[in-house]
């Protein structure tokens, strides 16, 4: 299991934007969203590597998928 980012660090980063109101568990929601995006990136990179008939996910697989993924996750 990956280490989580400390809650205090996340809260301090979010408070730098003083014009935004932050709820109690916003930092936990940010961590969950980050994990979902990373999981989706890994899955789509695995599919891309499988299409190219390689057993390992390489950097160019991640780069090819990340552009498409970032466009689709943008709010």
Backbone as a printed PyTorch tensor [residue, N CA C, xyz], in Angstrom:
tensor([[[  0.8390,  -1.1840,   0.0000],
         [  0.0000,   0.0000,   0.0000],
         [  0.8820,   1.2440,   0.0000]],

        [[  0.5310,   2.1820,  -0.7990],
         [  1.2710,   3.4320,  -0.8500],
         [  1.0190,   4.2520,   0.4000]],

        [[  2.0010,   5.0290,   0.7910],
         [  1.8130,   5.9130,   1.9270],
         [  0.9030,   7.0640,   1.5240]],

        [[  0.0520,   7.4470,   2.4350],
         [ -0.8200,   8.5790,   2.1850],
         [ -0.0660,   9.8770,   2.4750]],

        [[ -0.4820,  10.9220,   1.8350],
         [  0.0770,  12.2270,   2.1460],
         [ -0.4670,  12.6600,   3.5060]],

        [[  0.3510,  13.2670,   4.3430],
         [ -0.1350,  13.6990,   5.6500],
         [ -1.2780,  14.7060,   5.5110]],

        [[ -2.2860,  14.5380,   6.3340],
         [ -3.4590,  15.4040,   6.2420],
         [ -3.1050,  16.8610,   6.4890]],

        [[ -2.1570,  17.1190,   7.3800],
         [ -1.8080,  18.5080,   7.6840],
         [ -1.1750,  19.1960,   6.4920]],

        [[ -0.3760,  18.4680,   5.7250],
         [  0.2540,  19.0540,   4.5380],
         [ -0.8080,  19.3850,   3.4950]],

        [[ -1.7450,  18.4480,   3.2850],
         [ -2.8130,  18.7060,   2.3200],
         [ -3.6630,  19.8990,   2.7330]],

        [[ -3.9960,  19.9710,   4.0170],
         [ -4.8220,  21.0870,   4.4950],
         [ -4.1040,  22.4240,   4.3290]],

        [[ -2.8060,  22.4370,   4.6140],
         [ -2.0740,  23.6950,   4.4760],
         [ -1.9810,  24.1160,   3.0130]],

        [[ -1.8390,  23.1410,   2.1080],
         [ -1.8020,  23.4680,   0.6850],
         [ -3.1510,  24.0070,   0.2120]],

        [[ -4.2290,  23.4320,   0.7250],
         [ -5.5540,  23.8860,   0.3120],
         [ -5.8730,  25.2560,   0.8900]],

        [[ -5.3610,  25.5660,   2.0750],
         [ -5.6470,  26.8530,   2.7000],
         [ -4.8990,  28.0040,   2.0450]],

        [[ -3.9200,  27.7130,   1.1990],
         [ -3.2230,  28.7800,   0.4850],
         [ -4.1770,  29.5360,  -0.4300]],

        [[ -5.2150,  28.8350,  -0.8960],
         [ -6.2580,  29.4920,  -1.6770],
         [ -7.2740,  30.0510,  -0.6810]],

        [[ -7.0680,  31.2560,  -0.2230],
         [ -7.8730,  31.8080,   0.8610],
         [ -9.3040,  32.1330,   0.4350]],

        [[ -9.5640,  32.2410,  -0.8550],
         [-10.9010,  32.6090,  -1.2990],
         [-11.8350,  31.3990,  -1.4460]],

        [[-11.3480,  30.2000,  -1.1130],
         [-12.1450,  28.9860,  -1.2480],
         [-12.4680,  28.4380,   0.1370]],

        [[-13.7520,  28.1280,   0.3630],
         [-14.1480,  27.4980,   1.6200],
         [-13.8760,  26.0110,   1.5360]],

        [[-13.3190,  25.4590,   2.6000],
         [-12.9150,  24.0600,   2.6130],
         [-13.7070,  23.3220,   3.6890]],

        [[-14.3110,  22.2020,   3.2950],
         [-15.0700,  21.3950,   4.2460],
         [-14.1640,  20.5730,   5.1440]],

        [[-14.7790,  19.8550,   6.0870],
         [-14.0240,  19.0720,   7.0630],
         [-13.1820,  17.9800,   6.4210]],

        [[-13.7660,  17.2070,   5.5410],
         [-13.0780,  16.0460,   4.9830],
         [-12.6860,  16.2380,   3.5220]],

        [[-12.4040,  17.4480,   3.1380],
         [-12.0350,  17.7200,   1.7500],
         [-10.7010,  17.0670,   1.3950]],

        [[ -9.7840,  17.0230,   2.3460],
         [ -8.4740,  16.4190,   2.0730],
         [ -8.6030,  14.9190,   1.8020]],

        [[ -9.5120,  14.2590,   2.4860],
         [ -9.7260,  12.8380,   2.2370],
         [-10.3120,  12.6220,   0.8470]],

        [[-11.2260,  13.4880,   0.4420],
         [-11.8100,  13.3810,  -0.8970],
         [-10.7490,  13.6100,  -1.9720]],

        [[ -9.8230,  14.5140,  -1.7210],
         [ -8.7420,  14.7570,  -2.6760],
         [ -7.8650,  13.5140,  -2.8070]],

        [[ -7.5550,  12.8710,  -1.6840],
         [ -6.7520,  11.6530,  -1.7340],
         [ -7.4720,  10.5520,  -2.5020]],

        [[ -8.7740,  10.4060,  -2.2740],
         [ -9.5340,   9.3790,  -2.9830],
         [ -9.5840,   9.6530,  -4.4780]],

        [[ -9.7870,  10.9090,  -4.8580],
         [ -9.8060,  11.2620,  -6.2780],
         [ -8.4530,  11.0110,  -6.9240]],

        [[ -7.3810,  11.3160,  -6.2150],
         [ -6.0440,  11.0650,  -6.7350],
         [ -5.8180,   9.5700,  -6.9540]],

        [[ -6.2510,   8.7570,  -6.0010],
         [ -6.0980,   7.3100,  -6.1530],
         [ -6.9030,   6.7800,  -7.3330]],

        [[ -8.0900,   7.3200,  -7.5530],
         [ -8.8990,   6.8920,  -8.6890],
         [ -8.2340,   7.2450, -10.0130]],

        [[ -7.6710,   8.4380, -10.0980],
         [ -7.0010,   8.8580, -11.3280],
         [ -5.7640,   7.9980, -11.5710]],

        [[ -4.9890,   7.7210, -10.5250],
         [ -3.8030,   6.8820, -10.6790],
         [ -4.1710,   5.4560, -11.0810]],

        [[ -5.2540,   4.9390, -10.5200],
         [ -5.6980,   3.5930, -10.8830],
         [ -6.1220,   3.5410, -12.3490]],

        [[ -6.8510,   4.5660, -12.7700],
         [ -7.2890,   4.6130, -14.1730],
         [ -6.0990,   4.7540, -15.1160]],

        [[ -5.1110,   5.5490, -14.7170],
         [ -3.9000,   5.7060, -15.5200],
         [ -3.1610,   4.3790, -15.6550]],

        [[ -3.0680,   3.6500, -14.5620],
         [ -2.3780,   2.3560, -14.6040],
         [ -3.1250,   1.3560, -15.4700]],

        [[ -4.4450,   1.3290, -15.3690],
         [ -5.2390,   0.3820, -16.1630],
         [ -5.1350,   0.6830, -17.6580]],

        [[ -5.2660,   1.9530, -18.0140],
         [ -5.2130,   2.3070, -19.4320],
         [ -3.7990,   2.1270, -19.9930]],

        [[ -2.7850,   2.3500, -19.1710],
         [ -1.4130,   2.1080, -19.6130],
         [ -1.1650,   0.6180, -19.8220]],

        [[ -1.7640,  -0.2010, -18.9760],
         [ -1.6400,  -1.6530, -19.1280],
         [ -2.2750,  -2.1030, -20.4340]],

        [[ -3.4300,  -1.5290, -20.7630],
         [ -4.0990,  -1.8690, -22.0220],
         [ -3.2430,  -1.4390, -23.2080]],

        [[ -2.6690,  -0.2520, -23.1160],
         [ -1.8000,   0.2500, -24.1960],
         [ -0.5870,  -0.6580, -24.3830]],

        [[  0.0080,  -1.0950, -23.2800],
         [  1.1570,  -1.9960, -23.3640],
         [  0.7430,  -3.3390, -23.9540]],

        [[ -0.4400,  -3.8130, -23.5980],
         [ -0.9290,  -5.0820, -24.1260],
         [ -1.1670,  -4.9920, -25.6280]],

        [[ -1.6620,  -3.8200, -26.0970],
         [ -1.8770,  -3.6170, -27.5310],
         [ -0.5610,  -3.6890, -28.2960]],

        [[  0.5070,  -3.2050, -27.6780],
         [  1.8260,  -3.2390, -28.3240],
         [  2.5740,  -4.5400, -28.0430]],

        [[  1.8940,  -5.4660, -27.3900],
         [  2.4320,  -6.8020, -27.1060],
         [  3.7130,  -6.7530, -26.2800]],

        [[  3.7000,  -5.9160, -25.2500],
         [  4.8080,  -5.8950, -24.3000],
         [  4.2840,  -6.2900, -22.9290]],

        [[  5.1520,  -6.8900, -22.1360],
         [  4.7520,  -7.3730, -20.8150],
         [  4.8570,  -6.2940, -19.7450]],

        [[  5.6190,  -5.2490, -20.0140],
         [  5.8040,  -4.1970, -19.0130],
         [  5.2560,  -2.8760, -19.5140]],

        [[  4.8330,  -2.0610, -18.5780],
         [  4.3610,  -0.7150, -18.8980],
         [  5.5850,   0.1890, -18.9100]],

        [[  5.7790,   0.8840, -20.0190],
         [  6.9460,   1.7500, -20.1660],
         [  6.5020,   3.2030, -20.1630]],

        [[  7.4760,   4.0890, -20.1410],
         [  7.2090,   5.5180, -20.0400],
         [  6.3680,   6.0120, -21.2120]],

        [[  6.6560,   5.5350, -22.4160],
         [  5.8970,   6.0350, -23.5650],
         [  4.4350,   5.5710, -23.5190]],

        [[  4.1460,   4.4660, -22.8420],
         [  2.7560,   4.0510, -22.6570],
         [  2.0330,   5.0380, -21.7340]],

        [[  2.7090,   5.4200, -20.6560],
         [  2.1230,   6.3760, -19.7150],
         [  1.8970,   7.7340, -20.3630]],

        [[  2.8730,   8.2030, -21.1260],
         [  2.7470,   9.5090, -21.7650],
         [  1.6110,   9.5300, -22.7840]],

        [[  1.4660,   8.4460, -23.5330],
         [  0.4020,   8.3850, -24.5340],
         [ -0.9760,   8.4020, -23.8900]],

        [[ -1.1120,   7.7280, -22.7820],
         [ -2.4070,   7.6270, -22.1190],
         [ -2.6960,   8.8580, -21.2650]],

        [[ -1.6550,   9.4510, -20.6720],
         [ -1.8680,  10.5550, -19.7370],
         [ -2.4830,  11.7770, -20.4010]],

        [[ -2.1200,  12.0660, -21.6360],
         [ -2.7000,  13.2180, -22.3240],
         [ -4.2050,  13.0610, -22.4710]],

        [[ -4.6260,  11.8820, -22.8860],
         [ -6.0470,  11.6210, -23.0620],
         [ -6.7700,  11.6090, -21.7110]],

        [[ -6.1420,  11.0350, -20.7120],
         [ -6.7490,  10.9280, -19.3900],
         [ -6.9150,  12.2960, -18.7420]],

        [[ -5.9130,  13.1530, -18.8460],
         [ -6.0050,  14.4760, -18.2400],
         [ -7.0780,  15.3240, -18.8920]],

        [[ -7.2630,  15.1680, -20.1880],
         [ -8.3340,  15.8930, -20.8640],
         [ -9.7040,  15.4330, -20.3900]],

        [[ -9.8520,  14.1370, -20.1500],
         [-11.1590,  13.6140, -19.7500],
         [-11.4610,  13.8810, -18.2820]],

        [[-10.4480,  14.0240, -17.4270],
         [-10.7050,  14.2640, -16.0030],
         [-10.7950,  15.7370, -15.6520]],

        [[-10.4860,  16.5910, -16.5730],
         [-10.5720,  18.0180, -16.3090],
         [-12.0320,  18.4080, -16.1070]],

        [[-12.2760,  19.2220, -15.0940],
         [-13.6540,  19.5790, -14.7400],
         [-14.1710,  20.6560, -15.5130]]])
